Amino acid sequence: MSHFTKALLLVGALAASACTNANRFEDDPALSRGTAAPATGPIPGSVDDPTSTAFFQQRVGDRVLFAVDQSTLSPEARQVLDGQAQWLLTNTDYMAVIEGHADEQGTREYNIALGARRANAVMEYLTSKGVSPARLKFVSYGKERPVEICSEEACYAKNRRAVTVIAAGGLTG
Amino acid sequence: MKAFLASLSLALGLAFLPAAVQAQEPLRIEITEGVVEPMPYAVPSFVAETPEAQQYADQISRVVADDLTGTGLFREIPREAHIAQVTSFGAPVQFADWKAINAQALITGSVSADGAGRVVVKFRAWDVFAGQELGQGMQFAAPAEGWRRLAHKVADQVYSRLTGEDPYFDSRVAFVSETGPKGERVKRLAIMDYDGANIQYLTDGGAIVLAPRFSPSGDRVLYTSYQTGFPRIHVLSVGDVQSRILQAGDGQMSFAPRFSPDGRMVVYSLSQGSNTDIYAMDVASGATRRLTSTPAIETAPSFSPDGSQIVFESDRSGTQQLYIMPAMGGEARRISFGQGRYGTPVWSPRGDMIAFTKQNAGRFHIGVMRTDGSEERLLTASFLDEGPTWAPNGRVIMFARETQGAQGASALYSVDISGRNLQRVRTPAGASDPSWGPLQ
């Protein structure tokens, strides 16, 4: 029981800190205006539930972006990853797969290796912040799974990414 | 499939008539780097010897013409222009009629079908202006469903006699068939004839598959699949379409496989942490050997045809460049020094050239260079060309071209190593990552 209480406290602390940088990837007008907070607490699993994967994706931020051909983490990326590490340290039931991606300006094989570099950079950062490597795996999709499909830098910039995908339970592979 | 391939029988060198003694140079088109005026030729519809053969006779002669004309080296004189009508395979050739329409070469043929499902094709090739036969008549036989192969066999013979080059039409290409939008492409492993006919799908599209590579004898295909959630090398037996994972270290990603010339070894890339290196594996025993050990990305290895060396790409200098190292690993020498980045090198079957993908100033090119890096020549240019593969005779390169933008799609193209004759390969859907198999 005392363990459970402690976990709840941590979640509360994380929720408070996450709110300060919640709008990095998702604009949520309801949140910023503070009008939607129900008196009974967040719906479990919703984006307002700090233990939910939706919260991780949208409030913590599930992805970091990279410069062309680079796998070094920018200050902005480190800030997002600090939030990810904190969330993972709090929500210990979850595992994560870090997906590395590249934009389409490159050959297929090279982009797989480049995506691996990016995913590995994220994995190393998270483990340096105390997340157990046993809870993390990484995979590279190279240029196979763009999220933005125009052939311009505006899209390329969003495709050069590493996405931390939260999964309950064990990982295989 | 296996039974079908085995039953395709060839009767080589079957002479119908003694060839006239040749007093002059044989008819020959020289393949040079200069401009080539395609050689005009005629292929009248092959003669059907039996009622069952009727449906094949015209189709076979059509495929022969498509093969020859598709090289860019020959120009077919349309049938409407023909003066002579060939109604009997054994009848004397009316050379004057073919000279009158300026056909330099003439191909005549006959097709018979025996009712038991076998088709037999005979052909003869003629030097019209010399008034004599080119080489000897031949016949090929196959089950009816293999009629296209019979046509490719005939065209291969004619091509070789007229160019002096090894043939390549009776060959297959492994590739990735692509459907669906760019962000959620469904990719299926497939094999087709070199001209896009007879597509056979080998995977169901449930997992991303990449970069199939034929074995030297064409019996197996290596490819990378995300079936486990992670990129892993699979080897598929073409005969029974069974596949297995070749390499399966936990937490590792393996990709970019290619067979050694004897088919016993596979070279590939393995990513561990941030590092990607090249390894070799003995297919039978599974024993592996690490061939590179820099912190750079090393990938896309390809053996020399004699098996003694490996060309690969590495960004150890800061950008992707091409290197050659001994097949057992060891010191590598850089061979690419031009502007831009070089990747996906593939050693030519003749051993003298390396084909590659080049990125420079926002454009992609397919190019070739000598194995010492000299005589670099770019054959194509577009928004995205990549992944060259050599025809079995080393004269033609196939590659994938992806178009720009949200509606961008990938298609296969072929180009002569002179840079001439860029042609789109007809596939029913999008296609990428071609691997040209051996002559069958």
Interface residues (C-beta under 8 A of the other chain):
Chain A: S71 V97 E104 Q105 G106 T107 R108 E109 Y110 I112 A113 L114 A116 R117 N120 A121 E124 K137 V139 S140 Y141 E144 R145 P146 V147 E148 I149 C150 S151 T172 G173
Chain B: P181 K182 G183 E184 R185 K187 I208 L210 A211 Y226 T228 G229 F230 P231 D250 G251 M253 F255 A256 S269 S271 G273 S274 T276 I297 T299 A300 E313 D315 Q320 G343 T344 T357 Q359 F383 L384 E386 G387 E402 Q404 G405 A406 G408 D433
